[in-house]
Amino acid sequence: MARILLAVLCLALLPLQTGAQQARVPQSRAEVQLSFVPLVKEATPAVVNIYARRVVKERTSPFMNDPFFQGLFRDFGTVRPRVQNSLGSGVILSEDGIVVSNYHVVAQATDIRVVLNDRREFDAKVLLSDEESDLAVLRLEKAGKMPFLNLRDSDSVEVGELTLAIGNPFGVGQTVSSGIVSGLARSGTATGSARGYFIQTDAPINPGNSGGALIDTQGRLIGINTSILTRSGGSNGIGFAIPANLVAQFVDQAREGNQNFERPWAGMSGQPVDADIAASLGLGRPGGMLISQLHPLSPFGDAGFEAGDVVLAVDDEPVNTPAEMLFRLSVTGIGETATIERFRRGKRREVDVKMIAAPDTPPRDTRVLDGNSALPGLRISTVNPAVIGEYGLPLSAQGALVEEPGQYGARIGLRKGDVILEINATQIATSNDVTRALRDRVGMVSMAVQRGAERFVTRFRL
């Protein structure tokens, strides 16, 4: 009797076991890897290898390896051209051959060759590039119908999602590595001094992966691989990708004919809100960016913002640092309207702000001083919001910016990016003021200069 009951029970459980087998998820690493095969076959044709060549001038000197004399004789020796080659990856984003890669892969390249996964080769031309974002948009020449990846809304990406990184690490050939999204809103650490906003992944990324694709499990591009944090030169599981939403803005501007990426100008400076600031302002928790300064021409000032206000979100996406603020405005784009959540004196309010380019007002009036000047060859421009944005100057900067010091300007210590404030105790407001102050000058000249956070005075005799 017991055997009969056991047999009946086994027959009753059989449908449940069959259903469980049909619904179960992959149980082993081999099964997980097999599940990526169709995805890889679909995505890899749109990821390309990029070979760039540039000619640089290099000075050869017998003292170049001497720790003592190399500084004294740094301008001694013969200048010779030398060819540099760089290797990276790129992603095709349209049927007509629009390719996105990193700026550092193709910067100043004189010859760019793009090789597809099926070994077809094309010459490419840079349409738009931007060193700060480390992005470049290229177009394949004489290309027909190309395979391409679709962009995903990178704001929908969440920590823990499965990802694949595709590129050409160390030049060994196209390689696919898997991982997860291990962090979001990583800013300011991945590309040196660049202000960025990155997706972090633990998918192994190595030199040569730069410009390659970071995709989700549906084959959509969520980011362009740009850099890693490493001590050895290889992947330590901390890689960064530029979000697809910013990539989309680059492609749009390239199609409009822009050669340089134009960011909306906020005309403000600020700082993250920590626990102490949040308590003093009456915020329930730390978050947002405290506005510390507004330029008189700032569109945020026109919309009613004031120093001391806190920006909590842009288009419903939270911001906590100036880098995140810059990213959100860049994604919105010039000419659009962003909805900003503002906190002021205990009250929250949504305010619409028009996104504008940095005003070139007053005119920069770029001048090159001639032979009648004390510093012939000096190239200067009047400081205005556009110049402030281009050179990363403080919002309060005024004076004349040194674009090129020239031979004589370099001798007295001037550098590109310096701001001339005064000449012989006369305040400088425009490039024309410098022209007049240095024309037919004889005797001693005293010049006050701002360089970053440092202010100094240089004196020279004519």
C-alpha positions as CSV (number, residue, x, y, z in Angstrom):
1,M,0.0,0.0,0.0
2,A,2.8,2.4,0.9
3,R,4.5,1.7,-2.5
4,I,1.2,2.6,-4.3
5,L,0.9,5.9,-2.4
6,L,4.5,6.8,-3.2
7,A,4.0,6.1,-6.9
8,V,0.9,8.3,-7.0
9,L,2.7,11.1,-5.2
10,C,5.6,11.0,-7.7
11,L,3.2,11.2,-10.7
12,A,1.4,14.2,-9.1
13,L,4.7,16.1,-8.7
14,L,5.9,15.3,-12.3
15,P,4.1,18.3,-13.9
16,L,5.5,20.6,-11.3
17,Q,9.0,19.5,-11.9
18,T,8.6,19.8,-15.7
19,G,7.2,23.4,-15.3
20,A,10.1,24.3,-13.0
21,Q,12.6,23.1,-15.6
22,Q,11.0,25.2,-18.3
23,A,10.9,28.4,-16.2
24,R,14.3,28.2,-14.4
25,V,17.1,30.7,-15.1
26,P,20.6,29.7,-16.1
27,Q,22.3,27.9,-13.2
28,S,25.9,27.8,-14.3
29,R,28.5,30.2,-15.7
30,A,28.6,28.2,-19.0
31,E,24.8,28.6,-19.4
32,V,25.1,32.4,-18.8
33,Q,27.8,32.7,-21.4
34,L,25.8,30.8,-23.9
35,S,22.9,33.2,-23.4
36,F,25.1,36.1,-24.7
37,V,26.0,34.5,-28.0
38,P,23.0,35.9,-30.1
39,L,23.5,39.3,-28.5
40,V,27.2,39.4,-29.3
41,K,26.6,38.3,-32.9
42,E,24.1,41.1,-33.4
43,A,26.2,43.9,-31.7
44,T,29.8,43.3,-32.7
45,P,29.5,44.2,-36.4
46,A,28.8,47.8,-35.3
47,V,31.9,48.1,-33.2
48,V,35.0,49.1,-35.2
49,N,38.7,49.4,-34.7
50,I,40.2,52.8,-35.3
51,Y,43.8,53.4,-36.4
52,A,44.9,57.0,-36.2
53,R,48.2,58.6,-37.3
54,R,49.5,62.0,-36.4
55,V,52.7,63.9,-37.2
56,V,54.3,65.6,-34.2
57,K,57.4,67.7,-33.8
58,E,60.0,66.4,-31.4
59,R,63.1,68.0,-30.2
60,T,66.2,65.7,-30.0
61,S,69.0,66.9,-27.7
62,P,72.1,65.2,-26.3
63,F,71.0,66.4,-22.8
64,M,67.4,65.0,-22.9
65,N,68.2,62.2,-20.6
66,D,70.4,64.1,-18.2
67,P,68.5,65.0,-15.0
68,F,70.6,68.2,-14.5
69,F,71.2,69.7,-17.9
70,Q,67.9,68.8,-19.6
71,G,66.2,71.7,-17.9
72,L,68.9,74.1,-18.8
73,F,69.0,73.1,-22.4
74,R,65.4,72.2,-23.0
75,D,65.3,74.5,-26.1
76,F,68.6,73.1,-27.4
77,G,68.6,70.5,-30.2
78,T,67.0,69.7,-33.5
79,V,63.3,69.7,-34.1
80,R,62.2,66.8,-36.2
81,P,58.8,65.4,-37.3
82,R,57.8,62.1,-35.9
83,V,54.8,59.9,-36.7
84,Q,52.7,58.7,-33.8
85,N,50.2,55.9,-34.2
86,S,47.2,55.3,-31.9
87,L,44.8,52.5,-31.6
88,G,41.2,52.6,-30.3
89,S,37.7,51.5,-30.9
90,G,34.5,53.2,-32.1
91,V,30.8,52.5,-32.5
92,I,28.7,52.9,-35.6
93,L,25.5,54.7,-34.7
94,S,23.7,55.2,-38.1
95,E,23.2,53.4,-41.3
96,D,25.1,56.2,-43.2
97,G,28.3,55.6,-41.3
98,I,28.3,58.0,-38.3
99,V,30.9,56.7,-35.8
100,V,31.5,57.8,-32.2
101,S,34.8,57.4,-30.4
102,N,37.0,59.1,-27.8
103,Y,38.7,62.4,-28.5
104,H,42.1,61.0,-27.3
105,V,41.9,58.3,-29.9
106,V,41.7,60.6,-32.9
107,A,43.0,64.0,-31.6
108,Q,45.0,65.9,-34.2
109,A,45.1,62.8,-36.4
110,T,46.2,63.4,-40.0
111,D,45.0,60.0,-41.2
112,I,42.2,57.9,-39.7
113,R,41.5,54.3,-40.8
114,V,38.4,52.4,-39.6
115,V,38.3,48.6,-39.8
116,L,35.0,46.7,-39.4
117,N,34.6,43.3,-37.9
118,D,34.2,41.8,-41.3
119,R,37.6,43.3,-42.3
120,R,36.2,46.0,-44.5
121,E,38.3,49.2,-44.2
122,F,37.2,52.9,-44.7
123,D,38.9,56.3,-44.4
124,A,37.1,58.5,-41.8
125,K,36.8,62.2,-41.2
126,V,36.3,63.9,-37.9
127,L,33.1,65.9,-37.9
128,L,33.1,67.1,-34.3
129,S,35.4,66.6,-31.3
130,D,35.6,67.8,-27.8
131,E,38.6,67.3,-25.5
132,E,36.7,68.1,-22.3
133,S,34.1,65.4,-22.8
134,D,36.6,63.1,-24.6
135,L,34.2,62.4,-27.4
136,A,34.6,62.6,-31.2
137,V,32.1,62.0,-34.0
138,L,33.4,60.7,-37.4
139,R,31.9,59.9,-40.7
140,L,33.0,56.9,-42.8
141,E,33.9,58.0,-46.4
142,K,32.4,56.1,-49.3
143,A,30.5,53.8,-47.0
144,G,27.3,52.1,-48.0
145,K,24.7,50.7,-45.7
146,M,26.3,50.1,-42.3
147,P,25.4,48.0,-39.3
148,F,24.7,50.2,-36.3
149,L,23.7,50.2,-32.6
150,N,20.6,51.9,-31.2
151,L,21.0,54.3,-28.3
152,R,19.3,53.7,-25.0
153,D,18.1,56.4,-22.6
154,S,21.0,56.3,-20.2
155,D,18.9,57.8,-17.4
156,S,17.0,54.5,-17.3
157,V,20.2,52.5,-16.5
158,E,20.3,51.1,-13.0
159,V,23.1,49.7,-10.8
160,G,23.3,45.9,-11.1
161,E,22.3,45.6,-14.8
162,L,24.3,43.2,-16.9
163,T,26.6,44.8,-19.4
164,L,28.9,43.8,-22.2
165,A,32.0,45.9,-23.2
166,I,33.2,45.5,-26.8
167,G,36.4,46.8,-28.1
168,N,40.0,46.1,-29.2
169,P,42.1,45.9,-26.0
170,F,45.9,46.0,-26.5
171,G,45.3,45.6,-30.3
172,V,44.7,41.8,-30.0
173,G,41.5,42.0,-31.9
174,Q,37.8,42.6,-31.1
175,T,37.0,41.3,-27.7
176,V,33.9,41.0,-25.6
177,S,33.9,41.2,-21.8
178,S,30.9,41.0,-19.4
179,G,30.1,42.6,-16.1
180,I,27.5,44.8,-14.4
181,V,26.8,48.5,-13.9
182,S,28.6,49.1,-10.6
183,G,27.9,52.8,-10.2
184,L,26.2,55.8,-11.6
185,A,26.9,59.6,-11.5
186,R,30.7,59.1,-11.3
187,S,32.1,62.5,-12.0
188,G,35.5,64.3,-12.2
189,T,37.7,61.2,-11.7
190,A,37.9,59.3,-14.9
191,T,39.6,61.7,-17.3
192,G,42.0,63.8,-15.2
193,S,40.8,67.4,-15.1
194,A,37.9,66.9,-17.4
195,R,34.4,67.5,-15.9
196,G,32.4,64.4,-16.6
197,Y,29.5,62.3,-15.6
198,F,30.1,58.6,-16.1
199,I,28.6,55.1,-15.9
200,Q,30.9,52.8,-13.9
201,T,31.2,49.2,-14.8
202,D,33.3,46.2,-13.7
203,A,33.3,44.7,-17.2
204,P,37.1,44.4,-17.9
205,I,38.2,47.4,-20.0
206,N,41.9,47.8,-21.1
207,P,43.9,50.2,-23.3
208,G,42.5,49.9,-26.8
209,N,38.9,49.6,-25.5
210,S,38.7,53.4,-25.5
211,G,35.8,54.5,-27.7
212,G,34.2,51.0,-27.7
213,A,30.7,50.1,-26.8
214,L,29.1,49.4,-23.4
215,I,25.8,47.7,-24.2
216,D,22.8,46.2,-22.3
217,T,21.3,42.8,-22.6
218,Q,19.1,44.0,-25.5
219,G,22.1,45.2,-27.6
220,R,21.4,48.9,-27.0
221,L,24.3,51.3,-26.4
222,I,24.3,52.7,-22.9
223,G,27.8,54.3,-23.0
224,I,31.1,54.8,-24.8
225,N,34.0,53.3,-22.9
226,T,36.5,56.0,-22.1
227,S,38.9,55.2,-19.2
228,I,39.9,53.0,-16.3
229,L,41.3,53.5,-12.8
230,T,44.4,51.4,-12.6
231,R,47.9,51.2,-11.0
232,S,49.3,48.5,-13.3
233,G,48.0,49.7,-16.7
234,G,45.4,46.9,-16.9
235,S,41.8,46.6,-15.8
236,N,41.2,46.5,-12.1
237,G,37.4,46.3,-12.5
238,I,36.7,50.0,-12.4
239,G,35.9,51.3,-15.8
240,F,34.0,54.4,-17.0
241,A,31.7,55.0,-19.9
242,I,30.3,58.3,-21.2
243,P,26.4,58.0,-21.1
244,A,24.5,57.5,-24.3
245,N,22.3,60.6,-23.7
246,L,25.4,62.9,-24.0
247,V,26.6,60.9,-27.1
248,A,23.2,61.6,-28.7
249,Q,23.7,65.4,-28.3
250,F,27.1,65.1,-29.9
251,V,25.7,63.2,-32.9
252,D,22.9,65.8,-33.3
253,Q,25.3,68.7,-33.3
254,A,27.6,67.0,-35.7
255,R,24.7,66.5,-38.1
256,E,23.9,70.2,-37.8
257,G,27.4,71.0,-38.9
258,N,29.1,72.0,-35.6
259,Q,32.8,71.3,-35.5
260,N,33.0,72.0,-31.8
261,F,30.6,70.9,-29.1
262,E,28.4,73.7,-27.7
263,R,27.2,73.4,-24.1
264,P,24.5,75.5,-22.5
265,W,25.9,78.2,-20.3
266,A,24.6,78.4,-16.8
267,G,26.7,81.4,-15.7
268,M,26.9,80.1,-12.2
269,S,29.2,78.5,-9.7
270,G,28.3,76.4,-6.8
271,Q,29.1,73.6,-4.4
272,P,27.6,70.3,-3.2
273,V,25.2,70.5,-0.2
274,D,26.7,68.5,2.6
275,A,25.0,67.6,5.9
276,D,26.0,70.8,7.7
277,I,24.8,73.0,4.8
278,A,21.5,71.0,4.6
279,A,20.9,71.5,8.3
280,S,21.5,75.2,8.1
281,L,19.1,75.6,5.1
282,G,16.4,73.4,6.5
283,L,16.7,70.6,4.0
284,G,15.6,67.2,5.2
285,R,18.7,65.5,3.8
286,P,22.0,66.4,2.0
287,G,21.6,66.8,-1.7
288,G,21.6,69.4,-4.5
289,M,24.0,72.2,-5.5
290,L,24.2,75.4,-3.6
291,I,24.6,78.5,-5.9
292,S,27.5,80.6,-4.7
293,Q,27.8,83.1,-7.6
294,L,25.8,84.2,-10.6
295,H,27.1,86.1,-13.6
296,P,25.1,89.2,-14.5
297,L,24.2,87.6,-17.9
298,S,23.3,84.2,-16.5
299,P,20.0,82.7,-17.8
300,F,19.4,81.4,-14.3
301,G,19.6,85.0,-13.0
302,D,17.1,86.0,-15.6
303,A,14.8,83.3,-14.4
304,G,14.9,84.6,-10.8
305,F,17.6,82.5,-9.2
306,E,19.8,84.0,-6.6
307,A,23.1,83.2,-4.8
308,G,22.1,81.0,-1.8
309,D,19.4,79.0,-3.8
310,V,19.8,75.3,-4.0
311,V,19.3,73.4,-7.3
312,L,17.9,70.0,-6.5
313,A,17.1,68.6,-10.0
314,V,17.2,69.3,-13.7
315,D,14.2,67.8,-15.7
316,D,13.4,65.6,-12.7
317,E,16.9,64.2,-12.5
318,P,18.7,64.9,-9.2
319,V,22.0,66.9,-9.3
320,N,24.5,67.0,-6.5
321,T,27.7,68.5,-8.0
322,P,28.6,71.1,-10.6
323,A,29.8,68.3,-12.9
324,E,26.3,66.7,-12.7
325,M,24.7,70.1,-13.4
326,L,26.9,70.6,-16.5
327,F,26.0,67.1,-17.7
328,R,22.3,67.6,-17.3
329,L,22.3,71.0,-19.1
330,S,24.5,69.5,-21.9
331,V,22.0,66.7,-22.4
332,T,19.1,69.2,-22.5
333,G,20.8,71.1,-25.3
334,I,21.0,74.8,-26.4
335,G,17.7,76.3,-27.4
336,E,15.7,74.0,-25.2
337,T,14.0,74.8,-21.9
338,A,15.0,72.9,-18.7
339,T,12.8,72.6,-15.7
340,I,14.8,73.3,-12.6
341,E,13.7,72.3,-9.1
342,R,14.8,75.1,-6.7
343,F,14.9,75.2,-2.9
344,R,14.7,78.7,-1.3
345,R,13.9,79.5,2.3
346,G,12.2,76.2,3.0
347,K,10.1,76.1,-0.2
348,R,10.5,74.0,-3.3
349,R,9.5,75.4,-6.7
350,E,10.0,74.3,-10.3
351,V,11.3,77.1,-12.6
352,D,11.8,76.9,-16.4
353,V,15.2,78.2,-17.6
354,K,16.1,78.7,-21.3
355,M,19.3,77.0,-22.3
356,I,21.6,79.5,-24.1
357,A,25.2,79.5,-25.4
358,A,27.7,81.6,-23.5
359,P,27.2,85.2,-24.8
360,D,30.0,86.7,-26.8
361,T,29.2,90.1,-25.1
362,P,31.1,92.4,-25.1
363,P,32.8,91.4,-28.3
364,R,36.1,89.6,-27.6
365,D,37.9,91.8,-30.2
366,T,40.9,89.5,-30.7
367,R,44.1,91.4,-31.6
368,V,47.6,90.5,-32.4
369,L,50.1,93.2,-31.4
370,D,52.3,94.5,-34.2
371,G,55.9,95.7,-34.3
372,N,55.1,99.1,-32.8
373,S,54.1,97.4,-29.5
374,A,56.3,96.5,-26.6
375,L,55.3,92.8,-27.1
376,P,54.8,92.1,-30.8
377,G,53.1,88.9,-31.6
378,L,51.0,88.9,-28.4
379,R,47.5,87.6,-29.2
380,I,44.8,88.8,-26.8
381,S,41.0,88.9,-26.4
382,T,38.6,90.8,-24.2
383,V,37.3,88.5,-21.4
384,N,33.5,87.9,-21.8
385,P,31.2,84.9,-20.9
386,A,32.2,83.0,-24.0
387,V,35.9,83.4,-23.2
388,I,35.2,82.5,-19.6
389,G,33.6,79.2,-20.7
390,E,36.3,78.3,-23.2
391,Y,39.2,78.8,-20.8
392,G,37.5,77.8,-17.5
393,L,38.0,81.3,-15.9
394,P,36.3,82.4,-12.8
395,L,32.9,84.0,-13.4
396,S,34.1,87.3,-12.1
397,A,37.1,87.4,-14.5
398,Q,37.7,90.7,-16.3
399,G,40.6,92.0,-18.4
400,A,42.4,90.7,-21.5
401,L,43.1,87.0,-22.0
402,V,46.4,85.9,-23.5
403,E,45.6,83.5,-26.3
404,E,49.1,83.3,-27.6
405,P,52.0,85.0,-25.7
406,G,54.3,85.3,-28.8
407,Q,58.1,85.2,-28.6
408,Y,58.5,88.3,-26.5
409,G,55.5,87.6,-24.2
410,A,56.8,84.1,-23.4
411,R,60.2,85.7,-22.5
412,I,58.6,87.8,-19.7
413,G,56.7,84.8,-18.4
414,L,53.2,85.1,-20.0
415,R,51.3,81.9,-20.9
416,K,48.2,81.0,-22.8
417,G,45.2,81.5,-20.6
418,D,46.7,84.3,-18.4
419,V,44.5,87.3,-17.9
420,I,46.2,90.7,-18.0
421,L,44.6,92.9,-15.2
422,E,46.7,96.0,-15.1
423,I,49.6,97.7,-17.0
424,N,51.6,100.3,-15.1
425,A,48.7,100.7,-12.6
426,T,46.1,101.2,-15.3
427,Q,43.2,98.8,-15.2
428,I,42.7,96.6,-18.3
429,A,39.1,95.9,-19.4
430,T,39.5,95.2,-23.1
431,S,42.1,94.0,-25.6
432,N,42.2,97.5,-27.0
433,D,43.4,98.7,-23.5
434,V,46.4,96.5,-23.8
435,T,47.1,97.7,-27.3
436,R,47.1,101.3,-26.2
437,A,49.1,100.6,-23.0
438,L,51.9,98.9,-24.8
439,R,52.1,101.0,-27.9
440,D,55.5,102.9,-28.3
441,R,56.3,102.1,-24.7
442,V,59.8,102.7,-23.4
443,G,61.4,102.2,-20.0
444,M,60.0,100.0,-17.2
445,V,56.7,98.2,-17.7
446,S,54.8,96.6,-14.8
447,M,52.0,94.1,-15.6
448,A,49.6,92.5,-13.2
449,V,48.5,89.0,-14.3
450,Q,45.9,86.5,-13.1
451,R,46.9,82.8,-13.6
452,G,44.3,80.4,-12.2
453,A,44.0,81.3,-8.5
454,E,47.4,83.1,-8.5
455,R,47.9,86.8,-9.1
456,F,51.4,88.1,-9.8
457,V,53.2,91.1,-11.2
458,T,55.9,90.8,-13.9
459,R,58.2,93.7,-14.7
460,F,60.4,94.2,-17.7
461,R,62.5,97.0,-19.3
462,L,62.2,98.0,-22.9
